[in-house]
Amino acid sequence: MTSHSTDLHDLSVTALAEQLRTRQVSAVETAQHFLDRAKAQHTLGAYVALNEEATLAQARAADAQLATGNAGTLTGVPIAHKDIFVTRDFPTTAGSKMLAGYRSPFDATVVTRLAEAGAVTLGKLNCDEFAMGSANENSAVAPIGFDAPAPVRNPWDLSRVPGGSSGGSAVAVAARLAPAVTGTDTGGSIRQPASFCGITGIKPTYGRASRYGMIAFASSLDQAGPMARSAEDCALLLSAMCGPDLDRDSTSLDRPVENFGATLNNDIAGLRIGVPAEFFGDGLSADVRAAVDAALQEYVKLGAKLVPIELPRTELSIPVYYILAPAEASSNLSRFDGVKFGHRAKGYTDLVDMYKKTRAEGFGDEVKRRIMIGAYVLSEGYYDAYYLQAQKIRRMIADDFQAAFQHCDVIAGPAAPTVAWQLGAKSDPLANYLADIYTLPASLAGLPGLSLPAGFGAGGMPVGLQLIGNYFREGHLLNAAHRFQQATDFHLRQPAGLAL
C-alpha cells in the first residue's frame, strides 16, 4: 500500500473513495491525517468535539470492510457532522450552553445512513446556537483548543465571518479539515456559508432527508444536506443521506433513494435558466453581481438559455420567515426547561423559578430574541394578524415559483447579497436577517437549492451562485453545477494565508 498522506486533503471525496477501494491508502491513515489537520488548524474554530479513539475504531472497521472487496460507496471516507445532529460517540450541544455535556443515546438518521455507506466520523462542527444565525458568531460552545466560546473564522480572511449557521461545516471543507460534511438549512444555512467559504452545498427538497435526531429549530423548514468542494461529491453524499424514514419522522417523504450521480454528465444545451429580476435589485453589491453575471455567461457558453422571470414576493420572504421560524422555535425550544436533560440553574426557589433561571442562563441572546418573537406572534390577539397572514403569503411565495417554472428549468441568482463581512460588523440583528434575502424564498417553498463557487468579489472573497430547482429535481441542479465546475476551477481554489 502506497502512502499519499501528504496530499490526502487535496483529494475529492470521489477520488479519495477510489484510493481507499484500490487500497492505495488505508482508512486509518486517512482518518489520522484529517484528525491531525483539525487539531493543527484549531484556531479557525471549526471543530467543537473530537473523539480520536472512536474515529480510529470506525476507520479500522472500514479497513476490514475494504479488505473484503465489498465496500460501500463511502467506506473509509472521513466526514464531520454539524453539531445539530445527535451522535452517540460525540457530545451534541447545538452550539448552546443549554446542552453542555449532553451525550445522545442514539445517532441521527442522517448520521446512521452515512455510517451505513461506510463513512468515518471525524467529529462535530461548530454552529450558531440552535442553528439561529447568519455568521456563526452565536455559538456558546468553546471550539477544540479554546477555553471559551469563540467565533468561527473564514479561512479566506480570518477577520471575516464564515456565514451561518453551518459555518463550522463550511470552514472544515474550505480549509481541507474534512473532505465533506453535513449541514442543515432552515433559511439558507447551507447555501449562504457555502457561498462565503467558496464550497458547494445543497439543501434538498423538504422531506428528502430525515429530520430524526436533528435538533429542531423550525420543523417545517429544517432540512439536512451535504457540503463539499464539488457537486460531484455532494451528489455522492446526498444519495447516501436521503430516503424515507416514515416510522421516525412524520415529515419524511415516501420516495425511493436516488443515485444523484447518475445524471451528472448530461448535456445542458438548451437548459432554460430563469433569472429573477428581484434577485438583482439595489440590495445586491456590485462585486457579487459581476461574479454572478459572469457565471451566467459561462452557462450561455455551455449552451444554456437565460430567461427573465419574476418572483414578485421575494422581499416578503424576510418578514414571513422571521414570523414563522421564531413561532416554531418558541414551541420546539420549550422542551429545554432544565427538568429532563440539559442545563439546570442552581439556587431556584420553586419549579417556575427553575424554568425562568434555567432558560435565562442556558439560552443566548439571539435564541431568546427569536423565542420572544415567536411567542408574541402566536399569542392571543396576534395569531391572526401575524402568524396566519404569514402562512398565507408563504403559499403565495411557493405559487410564484411554480409560475416561474412554467418558463424555466432552474432558477439562478446570488446566494447572498455581499461577500462575507468582518467579524462583529453586523451587531444589529436586522442586518443579519437581511443577508438571507435570496435563500429564504426557496426554503419557505420547500424547494431544493444549491450554492456553488462562481468567482470572487471584494477583498478576493468567494461568491456563490445559487441554483434553485423544482421539487425533487436535485439531480438536475447537481448536473447543472457539475457541468459548470467541469468548465471552471473556482471550486478547486484554496484559501491563501493558511499552512494548508
Secondary structure, 3 states (H helix, E strand, C coil): CCCCHHHHHHCCHHHHHHHHHCCCCCHHHHHHHHHHHHHHCHHHCCEEEECHHHHHHHHHHHHHHHHCCCCCCCCCCEEEEECCECCCCCCCCCCCHHHCCCCCCCCCHHHHHHHHCCCEEEEEECCCHHHCCCCCCCCCCCCCCCCCCCCCCECCECCECCCCCCHHHHHHHHCCCCCEEEEEECCCCCHHHHHHHCCEEEECCCCCCCCCCECCCCCCCCEEEEEECCHHHHHHHHHHHCCCCCCCCCCCCCCCCCCCCCCCCCCCCCCEEEEEHHHHCCCCCHHHHHHHHHHHHHHHHCCCEEEEECCCCHHHHHHHHHHHHHHHHHHHHHHCCCCCCCCCCCCCCCHHHHHHHHHHHHCCHHHHHHHHHHHHHCCCCCHHHHHHHHHHHHHHHHHHHHHHCCCCCEEEEECCCCCCCECCCCCCHHHHHHCCCCCHHHHHHCCCEEEEEEEECHHHCEEEEEEEECCCCHHHHHHHHHHHHHHCCHHHCCCCCCCC
